[in-house]
Amino acid sequence: MDLAIKLIVLLPLLAAAIAGLFCRVIGDRPAQIVTTSALLIAAALSVFVFVSIGFGPDNAKLVIVKLFTWFDSGTLNVDWTLRVDTLTAVMLIVVTGVSSMVHVYSIGYMAEDPGIPRFMAYLSLFTFFMLMLVTSDNLVQLFFGWEGVGLASYLLIGFWYDRPSANAAAIKAFIVNRIGDFGFALGIFAVWQLSGAVGYNDVFAKAHDMAQMRIHFLGMDLPALETACLLLFVGAMGKSAQLPLHTWLPDAMEGPTPVSALIHAATMVTAGVFMVCRLSPLFELAPTASAVVTLIGAATAFFAATIGLTQFDIKRVVAYSTCSQLGYMFFAAGVGAYPAAMFHLTTHAFFKALLFLGSGSVITALHHEQDMRKMGGVKAKTPQTFYLMWIGTLSLSGIGVPFLLGNGVGFAGFYSKDMMIESAFGVHTSVGLFAFWMGTIAAFLTAFYSTRLMFLTFYGTYRGDHHTWDHAHEPGPAMMIPLYVLGAGALLAGAVAFNWFVGHDWLAFWGSSVAKSSGEVLHGGHEVPIWVTLAPLVFALAGIALSYTYYMVRPELPALTARRFPGIYDFFYNKWYFDELYDAVIVQPAWRIGRAFWKKGDGAMIDGLGPDNLAARAQDMAGILSRFQSGYLYHYAFVMLVGVAALVTWFMLRAG
């Protein structure tokens, strides 16, 4: 077991080093083989670890593998340790499973790119950092993986560095995440200050004591644990693209499509959800912070779904869907349904990666066209992608039949999304009720924009360049095999894992890896009225019906609606003007302040007093004096005479 855990974490790092450092020696194909093979082996080992941990006896549900002492300074001792419990085992399946499929997919998608070894190295490096994050046994190691995936994300988003838009998107993602990570770092400092420890077990053991402590800051008397949890959640807001730190995620679509699937659908953006669930023993003792998590998550679920209604870039629609679905996970975690949040994180990894990679298949078939207004009828050229993307779409929409065969029968998202919405209602609080209605309305919007994507892309007649249409075709096996694997997950994962994650076996499965309070919340979710259970499905079916009416039956309706309600349409299309707001409130003032420091401070004062003043005068004087260096003896004699006269005059005046 210990060896398997070490190999899972270290194989991607080794593969990244080989592909990145020796790319000029080994070439493209060996780099693809090394990195992909390493991830496939890691994925197979993750299945072994998942089965051993998740279904093992209680005394075997936690494995600690200490590698070495990282640093020991005073009272702060940090070991480099791999912690694997059920929560980690689930994340190992998600990270290595999706990453291995993305590696395989990239062999076909990036076949003509000149930077193949560099790209494969970046993918593997990202996977290593993500694995370090989920296997951390302390907050410092967690922060190492947290910052590492931020670095790898920057490299992957800006992979096509010759494109200004990709560079701008990479910088934007990096800066916005640094804002969140500043709060996250303060949260870690606060936890260490309160508990005197950074290891999870030590921190959790002192959680009840921390809940009674106060922090005095700037004349304010604040509850210590609430403050620490709020700061930690700021980091999650940045990493998982929650309001108001969400603006980087759609722009990150400038990176290659495999990057979108790996980072922005299934792995990095879920780090915030994982962190909140990992630290659930702290959050369950911080009700105010948990309420904030619920409100932010519910608001994001609704907000991002409204934007998805009006976007035309196929990848951006899926990106805003990711933002919305992460909101679901957060409000589930906020009400205490941590297993439900992790359940949706797992099913979402399958169907969202499927939708991203399916979009990549369409983009490849249409010679890198991403505007859905220039698509239509593509199912004739890509029939396999068409059916697989319908599986992902119906799973995202949460389509299924409740009550049938006990837990109902449906696509993977049906089981996990409904459980989150029902749990929010079942806690019977005002924030829970807010989350329930936001989640239910978002289910309607999600079904509308996700089927809108299908109708605009695959149905009707082709609206783009006909030369492109003549050469369009289904991608090869390297790109299609991962779609089938992910499609199977999007179809079956919910039914297979329901009882383990949130059903009657939840406690035996999760053990102590999530807060025990989850049991009461899940029980409340299972006991909701029938109308609560039916509401998400009814709203989703209504969304599909309306989308079908708009884009299949009456295709003139979208333009008519936009003209009839231009204010609302523009508001959604321009993403609630968050980018414009930030530009006006933050970017432009910062630019003007920077320019003022440059012109007035650096230019007028520093340069004015230094290089442009004293140094310039010295240079001018040197130019004048250099004229006396003529080489004529009588010139030098004259200067010496003047000097002696001046010196004698000075002595006489001083003596007198």
VOGU-3710 file (C-alpha; in Angstrom, 3 decimals, decimal comma):
1> mdlaiklivl> 0,000/0,000/0,000  2,749/2,471/0,961  4,625/1,810/-2,258  1,465/2,242/-4,334  0,765/5,608/-2,702  4,323/6,801/-3,311  4,187/5,733/-6,956  0,840/7,468/-7,533  2,320/10,777/-6,403  5,845/10,514/-7,786
11> lpllaaaiag> 5,249/8,926/-11,211  3,731/12,118/-12,710  6,662/14,156/-11,361  9,180/11,729/-12,859  7,342/11,763/-16,188  7,229/15,576/-16,197  10,980/15,727/-15,529  11,783/13,294/-18,341  9,535/14,983/-20,903  10,478/18,505/-19,870
21> lfcrvigdrp> 14,231/18,180/-19,362  15,055/15,679/-22,104  12,532/16,728/-24,757  15,245/17,618/-27,275  16,817/14,193/-26,828  13,811/11,859/-26,764  11,452/13,736/-29,133  7,664/14,022/-29,300  6,400/10,440/-29,301  8,574/9,158/-26,407
31> aqivttsall> 7,473/12,192/-24,349  3,844/11,264/-25,008  4,448/7,615/-24,170  6,341/8,312/-20,940  3,850/10,820/-19,533  0,727/8,931/-20,598  2,029/5,578/-19,345  2,930/7,094/-15,981  -0,592/8,484/-15,567  -2,272/5,253/-16,643
41> iaaalsvfvf> -0,213/3,337/-14,069  -1,041/5,944/-11,420  -4,752/5,641/-12,282  -4,644/1,857/-11,955  -2,879/2,125/-8,603  -5,458/4,712/-7,484  -8,240/2,192/-8,106  -6,367/-0,292/-5,903  -5,941/2,295/-3,139  -9,582/3,397/-3,440
51> vsigfgpdna> -10,883/-0,140/-3,011  -8,478/-0,895/-0,161  -9,264/2,288/1,773  -12,924/2,873/0,929  -14,070/-0,685/1,529  -11,511/-1,771/4,090  -12,060/-2,141/7,837  -12,271/0,937/10,050  -8,721/0,507/11,320  -7,389/0,568/7,745
61> klvivklftw> -9,201/3,688/6,514  -6,244/5,956/7,181  -2,741/5,369/5,838  0,076/7,769/6,736  3,304/7,574/4,721  6,018/9,817/6,149  8,692/10,610/3,595  10,975/12,971/5,539  10,992/16,034/7,757  10,513/19,100/5,603
71> fdsgtlnvdw> 11,646/21,676/8,149  11,805/22,062/11,917  11,958/25,609/13,269  11,180/26,329/16,901  7,695/25,040/17,641  6,869/24,616/13,951  7,614/21,132/12,700  6,446/20,144/9,227  6,864/16,641/7,837  6,545/15,719/4,200
81> tlrvdtltav> 3,822/13,138/4,658  1,267/11,459/2,414  -2,132/11,082/4,090  -4,627/8,774/2,402  -8,117/8,261/3,774  -11,408/7,845/1,918  -11,589/11,534/1,055  -8,108/11,390/-0,482  -8,800/8,063/-2,196  -11,810/9,583/-3,962
91> mlivvtgvss> -9,692/12,507/-5,137  -6,964/10,135/-6,344  -9,533/8,433/-8,581  -10,766/11,781/-9,895  -7,336/13,346/-10,463  -5,512/10,393/-11,995  -8,577/9,121/-13,863  -9,320/12,402/-15,616  -5,652/13,283/-16,054  -4,813/9,941/-17,676
101> mvhvysigym> -7,704/10,360/-20,135  -6,594/13,923/-20,897  -3,056/12,666/-21,542  -4,380/10,073/-24,005  -6,673/12,644/-25,634  -3,787/15,103/-25,998  -1,872/12,629/-28,160  -4,469/13,230/-30,864  -5,503/16,804/-30,107  -1,967/18,224/-29,967
111> aedpgiprfm> -0,557/16,013/-32,731  0,407/18,951/-34,959  1,660/21,288/-32,230  5,423/21,980/-32,189  5,553/22,025/-28,360  4,280/18,519/-27,613  6,918/17,505/-25,001  6,538/20,804/-23,160  2,754/20,429/-23,117  2,868/16,845/-21,843
121> aylslftffm> 5,402/17,860/-19,189  3,120/20,670/-18,004  0,154/18,278/-17,795  2,119/15,801/-15,689  3,570/18,550/-13,513  0,086/19,861/-12,821  -1,068/16,362/-11,892  1,832/15,980/-9,461  0,994/19,231/-7,683  -2,690/18,281/-7,512
131> lmlvtsdnlv> -1,780/14,925/-6,009  0,448/16,664/-3,470  -2,514/18,852/-2,546  -4,964/16,011/-1,961  -2,468/13,769/-0,118  -1,220/16,505/2,229  -1,228/15,787/5,948  -0,752/19,390/7,035  -1,689/22,893/5,979  1,793/23,830/4,782
141> qlffgwegvg> 2,009/20,881/2,415  -1,534/21,686/1,288  -0,388/25,222/0,480  2,569/23,837/-1,488  0,260/21,832/-3,739  -2,201/24,724/-3,839  0,419/27,135/-5,200  1,884/24,459/-7,444  -1,365/23,905/-9,337  -1,615/27,691/-9,680
151> lasylligfw> 1,815/27,765/-11,306  1,011/24,840/-13,605  -2,310/26,447/-14,505  -0,480/29,635/-15,508  1,880/27,643/-17,722  -0,920/25,674/-19,372  -3,326/28,561/-19,950  -0,502/30,532/-21,547  0,907/27,519/-23,399  0,397/29,263/-26,749
161> ydrpsanaaa> 2,531/32,174/-25,600  2,626/33,729/-29,061  -1,039/34,681/-28,629  -1,573/37,926/-26,668  -5,012/36,718/-25,534  -3,500/33,558/-24,018  -0,824/35,554/-22,195  -3,437/37,968/-20,846  -5,660/35,089/-19,701  -2,745/33,359/-17,947
171> ikafivnrig> -1,754/36,556/-16,146  -5,362/37,230/-15,156  -5,762/33,731/-13,721  -2,496/34,026/-11,827  -3,282/37,438/-10,315  -6,882/36,650/-9,327  -5,738/33,435/-7,679  -3,024/35,335/-5,807  -5,749/37,510/-4,281  -7,551/34,428/-3,023
181> dfgfalgifa> -4,329/32,765/-1,948  -3,404/35,792/0,173  -6,533/35,190/2,227  -5,803/31,460/2,279  -2,298/32,072/3,641  -3,702/34,361/6,344  -6,150/31,606/7,257  -3,309/29,105/7,640  -1,382/31,589/9,791  -4,486/32,095/11,934
191> vwqlsgavgy> -5,001/28,361/12,440  -1,371/27,916/13,432  -1,534/30,885/15,806  -4,682/29,516/17,460  -3,730/25,849/17,651  0,065/25,922/17,610  -0,006/23,230/14,933  -0,423/22,760/11,176  -0,971/18,986/11,062  -4,592/18,015/10,472
201> ndvfakahdm> -4,912/15,665/13,436  -3,431/18,193/15,866  -5,554/21,034/14,513  -8,776/19,010/14,597  -8,066/17,885/18,160  -8,027/21,535/19,239  -10,992/22,644/17,130  -13,400/22,942/20,078  -10,900/25,049/22,009  -10,379/27,260/18,966
211> aqmrihflgm> -14,130/27,809/18,701  -14,052/29,516/22,125  -11,164/31,854/21,289  -11,318/35,497/20,206  -9,092/37,590/17,942  -8,499/41,284/18,611  -7,717/43,130/15,408  -7,934/46,874/14,651  -10,113/47,449/17,691  -12,470/44,602/16,763
221> dlpaletacl> -13,213/41,575/18,914  -13,712/38,694/16,460  -14,514/34,990/16,900  -11,219/33,297/16,146  -12,338/30,128/14,364  -14,997/31,925/12,308  -12,380/34,411/11,131  -9,875/31,694/10,262  -12,473/29,702/8,300  -13,596/32,784/6,379
231> llfvgamgks> -9,991/33,490/5,411  -9,513/29,898/4,303  -12,672/30,135/2,217  -11,300/33,229/0,448  -8,636/30,911/-0,972  -11,346/28,503/-2,100  -13,247/31,347/-3,774  -10,209/32,149/-5,909  -9,184/28,615/-6,766  -12,750/27,411/-7,433
241> aqlplhtwlp> -13,953/30,558/-9,245  -16,688/31,663/-6,850  -18,168/35,142/-6,682  -16,499/37,606/-6,817  -13,187/35,904/-7,760  -14,644/34,013/-10,707  -13,556/36,220/-13,611  -10,418/34,242/-14,494  -12,176/30,957/-15,296  -13,913/31,810/-18,620
251> damegptpvs> -10,824/33,609/-19,928  -8,779/30,506/-19,144  -10,448/28,870/-22,161  -7,638/30,473/-24,192  -5,548/27,428/-23,325  -5,762/24,187/-25,332  -8,991/22,221/-24,820  -7,299/19,374/-22,874  -6,211/22,031/-20,369  -9,824/23,130/-19,961
261> alihaatmvt> -10,881/19,559/-19,232  -8,075/18,813/-16,805  -7,788/22,042/-14,843  -11,030/23,896/-15,237  -13,547/21,069/-15,217  -12,478/18,257/-12,978  -9,399/18,909/-10,866  -7,854/22,270/-9,962  -11,135/24,150/-9,618  -12,384/21,465/-7,238
271> agvfmvcrls> -9,440/22,045/-4,894  -11,475/24,598/-2,954  -14,316/22,126/-2,432  -11,846/19,462/-1,315  -10,227/21,909/1,121  -13,536/22,816/2,745  -14,454/19,119/3,070  -10,996/18,256/4,407  -11,312/20,985/7,025  -14,957/20,120/7,777
281> plfelaptas> -14,199/19,563/11,508  -13,362/23,288/11,625  -16,194/24,527/9,430  -18,859/22,588/11,338  -17,865/24,596/14,438  -18,004/27,881/12,501  -21,694/28,373/11,587  -21,257/31,920/10,316  -18,436/30,926/7,969  -20,488/27,925/6,795
291> avvtligaat> -23,449/30,218/6,110  -21,183/32,448/4,011  -20,000/29,370/2,079  -23,638/28,444/1,445  -24,674/31,924/0,303  -21,665/32,413/-1,981  -22,091/28,956/-3,498  -25,820/29,372/-4,106  -25,361/32,849/-5,596  -22,600/31,572/-7,893
301> affaatiglt> -24,723/28,630/-9,053  -27,431/31,024/-10,204  -25,166/33,821/-11,428  -22,957/31,673/-13,675  -25,971/29,850/-15,118  -27,523/33,142/-16,269  -24,359/34,003/-18,187  -24,283/30,597/-19,854  -27,638/31,398/-21,464  -26,161/34,003/-23,809
311> qfdikrvvay> -22,616/32,865/-24,648  -21,714/31,577/-28,118  -18,181/30,251/-27,593  -18,743/26,535/-27,043  -15,972/26,266/-24,451  -17,110/29,344/-22,540  -20,599/27,901/-22,160  -19,100/24,794/-20,570  -16,771/26,988/-18,476  -19,653/28,961/-16,962
321> stcsqlgymf> -21,379/25,650/-16,353  -18,333/24,598/-14,334  -18,520/27,797/-12,312  -22,200/27,133/-11,602  -21,712/23,489/-10,649  -18,937/24,421/-8,242  -21,481/26,712/-6,591  -23,667/23,658/-5,991  -20,790/21,852/-4,326  -20,046/24,777/-2,052
331> faagvgaypa> -23,590/25,298/-0,861  -23,823/21,566/-0,144  -20,639/21,779/1,914  -21,916/24,963/3,553  -25,047/23,255/4,903  -22,939/20,343/6,151  -23,615/17,815/3,383  -19,919/17,213/2,766  -20,413/13,691/1,301  -22,968/15,110/-1,154
341> amfhltthaf> -20,516/17,816/-2,217  -17,831/15,195/-2,823  -20,348/12,987/-4,627  -21,124/15,768/-7,093  -17,425/16,603/-7,382  -16,866/13,013/-8,537  -19,751/12,734/-10,990  -19,066/16,243/-12,274  -15,503/15,225/-13,099  -16,815/12,625/-15,534
351> fkallflgsg> -19,543/14,529/-17,318  -17,790/17,896/-17,392  -14,523/16,469/-18,698  -16,652/14,619/-21,261  -18,291/17,874/-22,364  -14,992/19,725/-22,612  -13,260/16,968/-24,551  -16,371/16,516/-26,691  -16,250/20,237/-27,453  -12,608/19,746/-28,386
361> svitalhheq> -13,665/17,005/-30,782  -16,095/19,404/-32,470  -13,488/22,180/-32,551  -10,968/19,830/-34,152  -13,499/18,605/-36,707  -14,320/22,198/-37,700  -10,701/23,314/-37,962  -10,610/25,088/-34,572  -13,908/26,926/-34,913  -15,454/27,646/-31,466
371> dmrkmggvka> -18,364/29,964/-32,286  -21,635/28,028/-32,174  -23,218/30,568/-34,538  -20,935/29,121/-37,227  -21,856/25,510/-36,481  -25,012/23,453/-37,015  -25,707/19,946/-38,284  -22,347/18,701/-36,980  -23,860/15,362/-35,887  -23,627/14,271/-39,531
381> ktpqtfylmw> -19,843/14,596/-39,362  -19,256/13,524/-35,732  -22,006/11,046/-34,796  -20,064/9,398/-31,952  -19,241/12,752/-30,362  -22,891/13,742/-30,758  -24,231/10,811/-28,722  -21,507/11,037/-26,095  -22,116/14,751/-25,587  -25,823/14,056/-25,124
391> igtlslsgig> -24,850/11,727/-22,277  -22,779/14,513/-20,720  -25,553/17,069/-21,275  -28,277/14,945/-19,695  -25,998/14,133/-16,784  -25,221/17,811/-16,280  -28,943/18,580/-16,433  -29,651/15,970/-13,755  -32,117/13,911/-15,778  -33,493/10,734/-14,220
401> vpfllgngvg> -36,588/9,068/-12,804  -36,962/9,542/-9,016  -38,123/6,711/-6,723  -37,635/4,014/-9,360  -35,788/1,006/-7,902  -35,353/2,810/-4,582  -32,850/5,560/-5,329  -34,219/6,348/-8,777  -32,679/5,694/-12,181  -30,842/8,323/-14,168
411> fagfyskdmm> -27,592/9,808/-15,343  -24,772/10,428/-12,862  -25,585/14,087/-12,254  -29,189/13,184/-11,379  -28,117/11,424/-8,191  -25,544/13,917/-6,959  -27,242/17,196/-7,885  -30,577/16,157/-6,393  -28,882/15,080/-3,167  -27,270/18,492/-2,759
421> iesafgvhts> -30,512/20,372/-3,413  -32,502/18,100/-1,093  -29,887/18,432/1,653  -30,070/22,222/1,420  -33,828/22,057/1,945  -33,530/19,392/4,647  -31,492/21,538/7,051  -34,529/23,858/7,435  -32,568/27,094/7,724  -32,976/30,372/5,886
431> vglfafwmgt> -29,632/30,030/4,080  -30,464/26,419/3,254  -33,816/27,452/1,783  -32,062/30,173/-0,249  -29,626/27,579/-1,579  -32,487/25,204/-2,402  -34,299/27,747/-4,566  -31,145/29,066/-6,209  -30,101/25,496/-6,980  -33,531/24,599/-8,343
441> iaafltafys> -33,721/27,691/-10,565  -30,148/27,053/-11,689  -31,223/23,509/-12,655  -33,726/25,077/-15,083  -31,098/27,437/-16,501  -28,500/24,648/-16,726  -30,819/22,405/-18,708  -31,664/25,317/-21,025  -28,123/26,430/-21,880  -26,651/22,919/-22,042
451> trlmfltfyg> -29,275/21,688/-24,523  -28,998/25,038/-26,342  -25,352/24,105/-26,942  -26,441/20,767/-28,397  -29,126/22,256/-30,647  -26,908/25,051/-31,981  -23,955/22,726/-32,572  -25,400/19,448/-33,827  -28,851/20,205/-35,268  -30,122/22,232/-38,203
461> tyrgdhhtwd> -27,939/23,199/-41,136  -24,286/24,159/-41,112  -23,760/27,919/-40,850  -19,999/28,142/-41,266  -17,437/27,954/-44,052  -18,293/25,144/-46,445  -14,655/24,399/-47,203  -14,295/23,571/-43,507  -17,454/21,463/-43,646  -16,158/19,400/-46,554
471> hahepgpamm> -13,074/18,394/-44,564  -14,809/17,854/-41,190  -14,590/14,365/-39,718  -14,653/12,452/-36,441  -11,300/12,465/-34,583  -9,153/9,359/-34,327  -9,082/6,724/-31,556  -6,674/8,680/-29,334  -9,349/11,334/-28,868  -12,418/9,068/-28,951
481> iplyvlgaga> -11,353/6,416/-26,420  -11,200/8,915/-23,516  -14,668/10,167/-24,501  -16,085/6,666/-24,189  -14,427/6,118/-20,811  -15,731/9,425/-19,484  -19,120/8,740/-21,058  -19,370/5,494/-19,101  -18,609/7,417/-15,919  -21,194/10,098/-16,738
491> llagavafnw> -23,754/7,356/-17,309  -23,059/4,948/-14,438  -21,039/6,645/-11,674  -24,073/8,050/-9,862  -25,982/4,780/-9,626  -22,883/2,791/-8,654  -21,628/5,179/-5,969  -24,880/6,525/-4,495  -25,067/4,285/-1,453  -21,350/4,620/-0,751
501> fvghdwlafw> -21,296/8,384/-0,863  -24,686/9,501/0,466  -26,814/6,378/0,947  -27,130/3,970/3,849  -23,446/2,961/3,586  -22,084/6,504/3,820  -20,590/6,220/7,322  -18,930/2,873/6,640  -17,480/4,307/3,429  -16,298/7,725/4,624
511> gssvakssge> -15,203/6,778/8,131  -13,792/9,811/9,930  -12,593/11,622/6,797  -15,572/14,030/6,896  -17,410/15,615/9,811  -19,813/13,307/11,621  -22,484/16,017/11,513  -22,989/15,076/7,855  -25,139/12,133/8,928  -27,933/14,323/10,275
521> vlhgghevpi> -27,839/16,551/7,195  -27,975/13,602/4,791  -30,836/12,078/6,781  -32,737/15,354/6,446  -32,071/15,309/2,713  -33,553/11,837/2,383  -36,684/12,810/4,321  -37,797/15,851/2,297  -41,343/16,097/0,856  -42,005/14,561/-2,543
531> wvtlaplvfa> -42,367/17,959/-4,239  -38,839/18,868/-3,131  -37,498/15,697/-4,734  -39,395/16,345/-7,949  -38,687/20,083/-8,212  -35,137/19,899/-9,723  -36,254/17,348/-12,330  -39,388/19,303/-13,265  -37,391/22,524/-13,607  -34,732/20,756/-15,692
541> lagialsyty> -37,324/19,232/-18,035  -38,942/22,648/-18,378  -35,552/24,090/-19,317  -35,046/21,433/-21,992  -38,548/21,994/-23,368  -38,046/25,761/-23,562  -34,645/25,326/-25,215  -36,164/22,953/-27,776  -38,894/25,493/-28,501  -36,388/28,339/-28,899
551> ymvrpelpal> -33,788/26,602/-31,041  -35,676/23,862/-32,874  -39,346/24,801/-33,172  -39,161/28,623/-33,316  -35,513/29,545/-34,075  -36,475/33,203/-34,476  -37,341/33,456/-30,771  -33,770/34,010/-29,414  -33,244/37,149/-31,520  -36,782/38,317/-30,781
561> tarrfpgiyd> -36,254/37,884/-27,032  -32,939/39,741/-27,164  -34,639/42,674/-28,902  -37,605/42,600/-26,543  -35,447/42,583/-23,395  -32,189/44,260/-24,462  -31,227/45,359/-20,943  -31,434/41,882/-19,445  -29,814/40,282/-22,480  -26,881/42,696/-22,477
571> ffynkwyfde> -26,524/42,292/-18,711  -26,174/38,515/-19,026  -24,138/38,625/-22,250  -21,631/41,026/-20,668  -21,288/38,756/-17,625  -23,052/41,125/-15,250  -20,341/43,674/-16,163  -17,954/42,287/-13,559  -14,945/42,764/-15,829  -15,960/46,342/-16,569
581> lydavivqpa> -16,574/46,997/-12,877  -13,172/45,627/-11,877  -11,535/47,562/-14,684  -13,116/50,821/-13,501  -12,687/50,265/-9,750  -9,358/48,406/-9,582  -7,445/48,177/-12,862  -7,703/51,770/-14,106  -7,016/53,385/-10,681  -4,049/51,050/-10,219
591> wrigrafwkk> -2,831/51,959/-13,704  -3,177/55,672/-12,972  -1,426/55,320/-9,620  1,375/53,373/-11,266  1,709/55,968/-14,006  1,789/58,757/-11,400  4,565/56,991/-9,488  6,400/56,489/-12,756  6,107/60,037/-14,040  6,077/62,049/-10,801
601> gdgamidglg> 8,017/59,769/-8,519  10,500/57,860/-10,614  10,798/60,368/-13,466  10,462/63,772/-11,812  11,932/63,060/-8,360  14,339/60,124/-8,583  15,558/60,724/-12,122  15,187/64,494/-11,706  17,399/64,629/-8,625  19,693/61,828/-9,674
611> pdnlaaraqd> 20,530/60,936/-13,280  18,810/63,998/-14,733  20,260/66,472/-12,208  23,435/65,735/-10,226  24,746/63,163/-12,617  23,877/65,346/-15,606  25,604/68,360/-14,061  28,680/66,285/-13,339  28,669/65,128/-16,934  28,326/68,721/-18,152
621> magilsrfqs> 31,231/69,828/-15,925  33,317/66,937/-17,179  32,622/68,077/-20,734  33,821/71,591/-19,908  36,948/70,427/-18,134  37,754/68,009/-20,931  38,393/70,978/-23,185  41,548/71,720/-21,212  42,941/68,318/-22,161  44,314/69,697/-25,431
631> gylyhyafvm> 47,815/68,188/-25,369  49,566/71,588/-25,610  52,180/72,315/-22,932  51,380/76,029/-22,651  47,713/75,184/-21,904  48,760/72,971/-19,010  51,213/75,619/-17,750  48,482/78,217/-17,847  46,096/75,966/-15,860  48,836/75,285/-13,288
641> lvgvaalvtw> 49,466/79,031/-12,966  45,783/79,733/-12,442  45,622/76,945/-9,884  48,633/78,226/-7,926  47,200/81,756/-7,968  43,849/80,497/-6,697  45,516/78,460/-3,945  47,682/81,419/-2,768  44,636/83,704/-2,798  42,668/81,213/-0,661
651> fmlrag> 45,497/80,995/1,921  45,828/84,788/2,068  42,093/85,290/2,587  41,987/82,596/5,234  44,986/84,095/7,113  43,594/87,617/6,897
//
